Every structure is written in structure tokens, then in C-alpha cells.
Amino acid sequence: MISIDEARTRILARLTPTGAEIVPLSSGLGRVLFAPAIARLTYPAANISAMDGFALDAADAVPGTSLTVIGSAPAGRPFEGRISSGQAVRVFTGSVIPDGADAVLIQENADFDEIRLIPHTTIARGKNIRSAGLDFRAGDNLLSSGTRLSARDVGLAAAGNCPWLSVYRRPIVALLATGDEVAMPGEPIPAGGLTNSNTFALAAFIRTCGGLPIILPTARDDRVVIAQAVESLSHADLLVTTGGASVGAHDLVQEGLGMHGLAVDFWKIAMRPGKPLMFGAMGTLPVLGLPGNPVSALVCALLFLKPAIERLSGLPGAAPQSEFARCTVALPENDRRNDHLRASLVRDPDGGWQITPFAQQDSAMLRRFAEADALLLRPPGASATPPGTMVQMIRLADHGL
């Protein structure tokens, strides 16, 4: 068995990011930039007002002095003319500052009507003015390649007049469930069978991670059927299988994919749940074989599939971020595998987290996993600990689970 870190490193080393495609700005959320977004204009394009008030020469802002209001400049309609000494122009937030003005006196600090302005205070030069190019200038790199676009990023690209974006193509992930006992939801379930929860959970998770899932027909426990199920995957970037990757008499994924030249890089991880995880390649197509138990499959997806999709999407790909919580119960000594205990979370009075692992940790109990808030992490050989010990955990909701 190899460690989780070694397995993830070996998976990421075999993956190459997808190529670029051009998408409209409206489709940019969550995508990863292939090429940087370069500003196509300067913003602000001119000196503009940051407040509602009056543009004037700061030297004229003498309390009690009467100034002449010579016009108005609503946003989008600049004043055509120049301010001379003793004059002011009514401006609003976003208005272009007229020539001859070097400050904006806010309306709360003056008495005024349509033709007269009497300042109450003095004002410094440049006050309440946003200078041209304050935010960015044409040609500036607004967003670097490798950036996963947030809503803020999309807004910035829009402000920079970037209607199209060069992004990495979404990775296409083919999903193959195996097993004579597996039926699709709504179909007749064979004796001793179960519904295929893995495919639907993994497809949803792949979308959350930025990939495009393709669901293949469920393959029976037959090496020939398994081989036939993956005959036309030239368009896929990654094949993910569930079930059949162990060494039982009916675990035939390796044999079936071997008919297409599967070369196994590693098999078996020192972790619980999820020990029977396989990784290899059929020619240039990477293959990740997840366990059949639904909790094992999803825990492995979090630890290995998500970083793999990130790497294919143009990101580095990394272990899910962990944080600390105070465990409410005593924990026994751990064996030589990394343990991932399904657990609930509540807030400490001091704002931290309290974590309580579930009493039952069976890897087939999907309902309990759906009720979990976090995975409590226990390293190999961890000593027994009393209640109140600080432990590491991964919050599931932070990662699309």
C-alpha cells in the first residue's frame, strides 16, 4: 500500500491540462483562464466625481463665498466648457470632472440652488475625485492565466471590456459503474441488488469540480462487457470506474480494461475508507478506479478525483484544505492507515469548531455520509487521545460534498 500523498502525486504527474477554448464572458464563472484577461480600456477613462456635489477650483471653496453654478454634468453627459474662478458645475457620482476643476465639494457641505453655491468648508485639491486610470489602464493584466474565475473576476473582466475569454476546456470525465447487482434508479432491482448511487453522486461532484461527466452504461461483471463499455472514449480526458477494482472473483475491471492495454501504476492506498483504489492508463487515457462502496468512492473522489480534475482544468491540483477542531470524544489508537471518520460539527463558544465522529463508520452507509459535516482525519499510528484534543478535519461543504 502507498500513502495518500504519494498516490495523489503520482496521479497528478500523469495528467496534462486540456487545451484552450473561447467562451463568452457570460459563461466565464468557474472557468480557468488559459490566457490572461487584458484590459481593453482605461478605467476610469477620465477624472470622475466620487460623490454628488459641485466641481470647482479648490481655492474658491471659501466658507460664505458665493460661487456661480454654470451648469450640470450628469453621469454620461460631460459638461462642455471650462470652469473659471468663482464658478462651479453640479456633478454626481460618476460625472466627468470639467476642465478647470480640481476638487468636488459634497452637497452636504454647502447651501445651493440652481445658480448659486455657498461653501460651508474649505476643500483640498483632488478631494472626492477618482483620477483617470485609478483602477486600471488599457493593456494592464487584469486576470492572470490559471485563475479560476469568481463572480468578482467576471465583473472585472467586464469592466475591462473583455467580451470573450480564453479558458481551459472543461475536462470530459467518463463514468463507468460495474456490477451484476447494480441497477439504475427507477429500474427493476435484481435479487440482492442495489441502485447505482455512485454514478449520480460522482457526476454531480464532477460538475462541482468543473468537469463534464459522461455516464456510460453499467457494465456487468464480465471482462468482455467491461472492455466493450470503454471502446469509444477517444474524446474523454479521464475514465473513472466504480467497483470491481479489488481482487475478488467478480472484480474484473483490471482484466476488462487490460484488453485495451491498461497499465496499472498503483493499486491499494493506506487509507480507510477507500483502500482498493487503482490508477493507471489505457494508452494516453488516464484511468482512476474507485471503490464500489459509495462512501469510499466519494471520499476517494474528494482526495484524488477533485485534484485530478483541477490539474486537467489548468490548476495545480492539491489536497483538500484541512483545519482544526476540538474532538468531543476520546479516540482510540489508529492502525497503519489514514482514517477519515464521518463526523458532525458545532461551533465552540469561542468561535472554533467542535467535532464528533459518528459511532458507525461503515463505508456503505450513504445516509450517514449525507448527514456528515466533515471528515475527521487520523494519521497512521495516531495515539489514543482524550476528549478535548485538537484534531484535523475537512469540511465537506467547502468541497462540493
C-alpha positions as CSV (number, residue, x, y, z in Angstrom):
1,M,0.0,0.0,0.0
2,I,1.2,3.5,-0.7
3,S,0.4,6.7,1.1
4,I,-2.4,9.2,0.1
5,D,0.2,11.9,-0.7
6,E,2.3,9.6,-2.9
7,A,-0.9,8.4,-4.7
8,R,-2.0,11.9,-5.4
9,T,1.4,13.0,-6.5
10,R,1.6,10.1,-9.0
11,I,-1.8,10.8,-10.3
12,L,-1.2,14.5,-10.9
13,A,2.2,13.7,-12.6
14,R,0.4,11.7,-15.3
15,L,-2.2,14.4,-16.2
16,T,-1.9,17.2,-18.8
17,P,-4.2,20.2,-18.8
18,T,-6.8,20.4,-21.6
19,G,-6.4,22.8,-24.4
20,A,-8.0,26.3,-24.8
21,E,-11.4,27.4,-26.0
22,I,-13.0,30.8,-26.3
23,V,-16.2,31.4,-24.3
24,P,-18.4,34.5,-23.9
25,L,-17.9,36.5,-20.7
26,S,-21.4,35.4,-19.5
27,S,-20.1,31.8,-19.4
28,G,-16.9,32.6,-17.6
29,L,-17.9,31.9,-14.0
30,G,-15.9,29.0,-12.6
31,R,-13.8,28.6,-15.7
32,V,-10.0,28.7,-15.6
33,L,-8.2,31.2,-17.7
34,F,-5.9,29.8,-20.4
35,A,-4.7,33.3,-21.5
36,P,-4.7,36.4,-19.3
37,A,-7.6,38.9,-19.5
38,I,-6.1,42.1,-20.7
39,A,-7.8,45.5,-20.2
40,R,-9.0,46.9,-23.5
41,L,-9.7,50.4,-22.0
42,T,-8.6,52.6,-19.2
43,Y,-10.9,52.9,-16.1
44,P,-11.9,55.5,-15.2
45,A,-11.4,56.9,-18.7
46,A,-11.3,60.4,-17.3
47,N,-11.2,62.1,-13.9
48,I,-14.7,61.5,-12.4
49,S,-16.6,62.5,-9.3
50,A,-16.7,60.1,-6.4
51,M,-19.7,62.0,-4.8
52,D,-22.7,64.1,-5.5
53,G,-21.8,67.7,-5.2
54,F,-20.0,70.6,-7.1
55,A,-16.9,70.5,-9.2
56,L,-14.8,73.7,-8.6
57,D,-11.4,75.1,-8.1
58,A,-10.4,74.2,-4.5
59,A,-9.1,77.7,-4.0
60,D,-12.6,79.0,-4.4
61,A,-14.1,76.9,-1.6
62,V,-14.1,79.7,1.0
63,P,-16.8,79.5,3.6
64,G,-19.5,82.1,3.0
65,T,-18.3,83.0,-0.5
66,S,-20.9,82.9,-3.3
67,L,-20.0,80.9,-6.5
68,T,-21.9,80.8,-9.7
69,V,-23.3,77.5,-10.8
70,I,-22.8,77.5,-14.6
71,G,-24.2,74.1,-15.5
72,S,-24.8,70.4,-14.6
73,A,-22.9,67.3,-15.7
74,P,-24.9,64.1,-15.0
75,A,-23.0,60.8,-15.4
76,G,-22.7,60.1,-19.1
77,R,-23.2,63.7,-20.2
78,P,-20.0,65.7,-19.6
79,F,-20.1,69.5,-19.2
80,E,-19.0,71.1,-22.4
81,G,-17.0,74.1,-21.3
82,R,-14.4,75.2,-18.7
83,I,-14.8,76.3,-15.1
84,S,-13.3,79.7,-14.3
85,S,-12.5,81.2,-11.0
86,G,-15.7,81.8,-8.9
87,Q,-17.7,79.1,-10.9
88,A,-18.9,75.6,-10.1
89,V,-20.7,72.8,-12.0
90,R,-23.2,70.4,-10.5
91,V,-21.8,66.9,-10.6
92,F,-22.9,63.4,-9.5
93,T,-21.2,60.2,-8.7
94,G,-19.5,59.1,-11.9
95,S,-19.7,62.5,-13.6
96,V,-16.7,63.6,-15.7
97,I,-14.8,66.4,-13.9
98,P,-15.0,69.6,-16.1
99,D,-11.8,71.3,-17.2
100,G,-10.7,73.9,-14.7
101,A,-12.0,72.0,-11.6
102,D,-9.6,70.2,-9.3
103,A,-12.0,69.1,-6.4
104,V,-15.6,68.2,-5.6
105,L,-17.4,69.8,-2.7
106,I,-20.1,67.4,-1.5
107,Q,-23.6,68.9,-1.5
108,E,-23.9,68.4,2.3
109,N,-21.2,70.9,2.8
110,A,-22.9,73.8,1.0
111,D,-26.0,75.9,0.5
112,F,-27.1,75.9,-3.1
113,D,-29.8,76.4,-5.7
114,E,-29.7,76.3,-9.5
115,I,-27.5,79.3,-9.9
116,R,-25.7,79.9,-6.6
117,L,-23.3,77.8,-4.3
118,I,-22.1,78.9,-0.9
119,P,-19.5,76.6,0.6
120,H,-19.5,75.8,4.3
121,T,-16.0,74.4,4.4
122,T,-12.7,74.5,2.6
123,I,-11.5,71.6,0.5
124,A,-8.2,70.1,-0.7
125,R,-7.2,69.7,-4.3
126,G,-8.1,66.3,-5.6
127,K,-10.8,65.7,-2.9
128,N,-13.6,63.4,-4.0
129,I,-12.1,62.9,-7.5
130,R,-11.3,59.5,-8.9
131,S,-8.4,60.1,-11.3
132,A,-8.2,58.6,-14.8
133,G,-6.7,55.1,-14.7
134,L,-7.2,54.8,-10.9
135,D,-8.4,51.2,-11.2
136,F,-6.5,50.1,-14.3
137,R,-5.2,51.2,-17.7
138,A,-5.6,49.8,-21.2
139,G,-3.1,46.9,-21.6
140,D,-3.0,46.0,-17.9
141,N,-3.1,42.3,-17.0
142,L,-6.4,42.2,-15.1
143,L,-6.5,38.4,-14.5
144,S,-3.6,36.0,-15.0
145,S,-3.8,32.7,-16.7
146,G,-4.6,29.9,-14.3
147,T,-7.2,32.0,-12.4
148,R,-10.5,30.2,-11.7
149,L,-13.0,33.0,-12.3
150,S,-15.2,34.1,-9.4
151,A,-18.1,36.5,-9.8
152,R,-15.8,39.4,-8.9
153,D,-13.4,38.3,-11.6
154,V,-16.1,38.2,-14.2
155,G,-17.1,41.7,-13.2
156,L,-13.5,42.9,-13.5
157,A,-13.2,41.4,-17.0
158,A,-16.5,43.1,-17.9
159,A,-15.1,46.5,-16.6
160,G,-12.1,45.9,-18.8
161,N,-14.3,45.5,-21.8
162,C,-13.4,41.8,-22.3
163,P,-16.4,40.2,-24.0
164,W,-14.6,36.9,-24.7
165,L,-12.3,34.8,-22.6
166,S,-9.7,32.2,-23.4
167,V,-10.2,29.4,-20.9
168,Y,-9.2,25.7,-20.5
169,R,-11.7,23.3,-21.9
170,R,-13.7,21.6,-19.3
171,P,-12.3,18.1,-18.7
172,I,-14.6,15.3,-20.0
173,V,-14.8,12.5,-17.4
174,A,-16.3,9.2,-18.4
175,L,-18.0,7.3,-15.6
176,L,-18.3,3.5,-15.7
177,A,-20.1,1.6,-12.9
178,T,-19.7,-2.1,-12.8
179,G,-21.5,-4.9,-11.1
180,D,-24.2,-7.5,-11.7
181,E,-26.1,-6.2,-8.7
182,V,-26.3,-2.6,-9.8
183,A,-29.5,-1.1,-11.2
184,M,-30.2,2.4,-12.3
185,P,-32.7,4.3,-10.1
186,G,-36.2,3.5,-11.2
187,E,-35.2,0.2,-12.9
188,P,-36.1,-3.2,-11.6
189,I,-33.6,-4.2,-8.9
190,P,-32.2,-7.7,-9.1
191,A,-32.4,-10.0,-6.1
192,G,-29.7,-8.9,-3.6
193,G,-29.1,-5.8,-5.8
194,L,-29.0,-2.1,-5.2
195,T,-29.4,1.2,-7.1
196,N,-26.5,2.9,-8.7
197,S,-25.8,5.8,-6.4
198,N,-22.2,6.1,-7.2
199,T,-22.6,7.3,-10.8
200,F,-25.1,10.1,-9.9
201,A,-23.1,11.3,-6.8
202,L,-19.9,11.3,-8.8
203,A,-21.4,13.0,-11.8
204,A,-22.7,15.8,-9.5
205,F,-19.3,16.1,-7.9
206,I,-17.5,16.2,-11.2
207,R,-19.7,19.1,-12.3
208,T,-19.0,20.9,-9.0
209,C,-15.3,20.4,-9.6
210,G,-15.6,21.9,-13.1
211,G,-15.6,18.8,-15.2
212,L,-18.2,17.4,-17.7
213,P,-19.4,13.9,-16.8
214,I,-20.4,11.3,-19.4
215,I,-22.3,8.4,-17.9
216,L,-21.6,5.1,-19.6
217,P,-24.0,2.1,-19.4
218,T,-23.4,0.0,-16.3
219,A,-21.2,-3.0,-17.1
220,R,-21.9,-6.5,-15.8
221,D,-19.2,-8.4,-14.0
222,D,-17.8,-9.7,-17.3
223,R,-14.4,-8.8,-18.6
224,V,-15.6,-8.7,-22.2
225,V,-18.6,-6.5,-21.3
226,I,-16.3,-4.1,-19.4
227,A,-14.0,-3.9,-22.3
228,Q,-16.8,-3.2,-24.7
229,A,-18.1,-0.4,-22.5
230,V,-15.0,1.7,-23.0
231,E,-14.3,1.1,-26.7
232,S,-15.2,4.6,-27.8
233,L,-13.6,7.1,-25.4
234,S,-11.3,9.0,-27.6
235,H,-13.0,12.2,-26.6
236,A,-12.6,11.7,-22.8
237,D,-9.8,13.2,-20.7
238,L,-10.2,10.7,-17.8
239,L,-12.0,7.4,-17.2
240,V,-13.4,6.8,-13.7
241,T,-14.7,3.4,-12.8
242,T,-16.5,2.3,-9.6
243,G,-16.5,-1.2,-8.2
244,G,-14.7,-4.2,-9.4
245,A,-11.2,-3.0,-8.8
246,S,-10.4,-5.4,-5.9
247,V,-9.2,-9.0,-6.2
248,G,-12.4,-11.0,-5.7
249,A,-13.6,-13.5,-8.3
250,H,-16.0,-10.9,-9.7
251,D,-13.7,-7.9,-9.6
252,L,-12.8,-7.8,-13.2
253,V,-12.2,-4.1,-14.0
254,Q,-8.4,-4.6,-14.4
255,E,-8.9,-7.6,-16.6
256,G,-11.5,-6.0,-18.8
257,L,-9.6,-2.7,-19.2
258,G,-6.4,-4.8,-19.7
259,M,-8.0,-5.9,-23.0
260,H,-7.4,-2.3,-24.1
261,G,-3.9,-2.2,-22.8
262,L,-4.5,-0.9,-19.3
263,A,-1.1,-0.4,-17.5
264,V,-1.7,-0.1,-13.7
265,D,0.5,2.4,-12.0
266,F,-0.6,1.5,-8.4
267,W,-3.3,-0.2,-6.6
268,K,-4.2,-0.1,-2.9
269,I,-3.9,3.0,-0.7
270,A,-3.1,3.1,3.0
271,M,-6.4,4.7,3.9
272,R,-9.8,4.0,5.3
273,P,-12.3,4.1,3.7
274,G,-11.1,3.6,0.1
275,K,-8.2,1.1,0.3
276,P,-8.9,-0.6,-3.2
277,L,-8.2,2.5,-5.3
278,M,-6.5,2.0,-8.7
279,F,-4.7,4.3,-11.1
280,G,-3.3,3.6,-14.5
281,A,-3.7,4.4,-18.1
282,M,-5.1,2.9,-21.3
283,G,-2.6,4.4,-23.8
284,T,-3.0,8.1,-23.2
285,L,-6.3,7.9,-21.3
286,P,-5.8,8.1,-17.5
287,V,-7.9,5.6,-15.6
288,L,-9.0,6.1,-11.9
289,G,-10.6,3.1,-10.4
290,L,-12.7,4.0,-7.3
291,P,-14.1,1.5,-4.8
292,G,-17.7,0.3,-5.1
293,N,-18.9,1.3,-1.6
294,P,-20.5,4.7,-2.0
295,V,-18.8,6.4,0.9
296,S,-15.4,5.0,-0.1
297,A,-16.0,6.2,-3.7
298,L,-16.9,9.7,-2.6
299,V,-14.0,10.0,-0.1
300,C,-11.6,8.9,-2.8
301,A,-13.2,11.4,-5.2
302,L,-12.5,14.2,-2.7
303,L,-8.9,13.2,-2.2
304,F,-8.0,12.2,-5.8
305,L,-10.6,12.9,-8.4
306,K,-11.0,16.6,-7.5
307,P,-7.3,17.3,-7.7
308,A,-7.2,15.4,-11.0
309,I,-10.0,17.5,-12.5
310,E,-8.2,20.6,-11.2
311,R,-5.0,19.6,-12.9
312,L,-6.8,18.8,-16.2
313,S,-8.5,22.2,-15.9
314,G,-5.3,24.2,-15.7
315,L,-4.9,24.4,-12.0
316,P,-2.1,22.8,-9.9
317,G,-4.4,20.3,-8.2
318,A,-3.9,20.0,-4.4
319,A,-5.1,18.1,-1.4
320,P,-8.3,19.4,0.1
321,Q,-7.6,22.1,2.7
322,S,-8.0,20.9,6.3
323,E,-8.5,22.9,9.5
324,F,-8.5,22.2,13.2
325,A,-11.4,21.3,15.5
326,R,-11.8,20.1,19.1
327,C,-12.9,16.5,19.3
328,T,-15.7,15.9,21.8
329,V,-14.9,12.2,22.4
330,A,-12.0,10.0,23.2
331,L,-10.3,8.4,20.1
332,P,-8.6,5.0,20.1
333,E,-5.1,4.3,18.8
334,N,-5.1,4.2,15.0
335,D,-3.6,1.5,12.8
336,R,-1.2,2.0,9.8
337,R,-3.9,3.6,7.5
338,N,-5.1,7.2,7.3
339,D,-8.6,7.2,8.7
340,H,-11.4,9.5,7.5
341,L,-14.2,9.5,10.1
342,R,-17.6,10.9,9.2
343,A,-18.4,13.5,11.8
344,S,-20.8,16.3,12.8
345,L,-19.7,19.9,13.6
346,V,-21.0,22.5,16.0
347,R,-19.5,25.9,16.9
348,D,-17.4,26.4,20.0
349,P,-18.4,29.3,22.2
350,D,-15.1,30.9,21.2
351,G,-15.9,30.6,17.5
352,G,-14.0,27.4,16.8
353,W,-15.3,24.0,15.8
354,Q,-16.3,21.0,17.9
355,I,-16.3,17.8,16.0
356,T,-18.0,14.5,17.0
357,P,-17.3,11.3,14.9
358,F,-20.3,9.1,14.2
359,A,-20.4,5.9,16.2
360,Q,-21.0,3.9,12.9
361,Q,-18.4,4.3,10.2
362,D,-19.5,1.6,7.6
363,S,-18.4,2.7,4.1
364,A,-21.8,1.6,2.6
365,M,-23.9,3.9,4.8
366,L,-24.5,6.7,2.4
367,R,-27.3,8.3,4.5
368,R,-24.8,8.8,7.4
369,F,-22.4,10.3,5.0
370,A,-25.0,12.7,3.7
371,E,-25.6,13.8,7.3
372,A,-21.9,14.4,8.0
373,D,-20.4,17.9,8.1
374,A,-16.8,16.8,8.0
375,L,-14.2,14.1,7.8
376,L,-12.1,13.8,10.9
377,L,-8.6,12.9,9.8
378,R,-6.4,10.5,11.8
379,P,-2.9,9.8,10.6
380,P,-1.4,6.3,10.6
381,G,-0.3,5.2,14.0
382,A,-2.0,8.1,15.8
383,S,-2.1,7.6,19.6
384,A,-5.2,7.3,21.6
385,T,-6.5,10.8,22.6
386,P,-8.8,12.1,25.4
387,P,-11.9,14.3,24.8
388,G,-11.0,17.9,24.0
389,T,-8.0,17.0,21.8
390,M,-7.5,19.2,18.7
391,V,-7.7,17.2,15.5
392,Q,-7.6,18.0,11.8
393,M,-10.7,17.8,9.7
394,I,-12.0,18.6,6.2
395,R,-15.4,20.4,5.9
396,L,-17.3,18.7,3.2
397,A,-19.5,21.6,2.1
398,D,-16.3,23.5,1.2
399,H,-15.5,21.0,-1.5
400,G,-18.9,20.4,-3.1
401,L,-19.9,17.5,-0.9
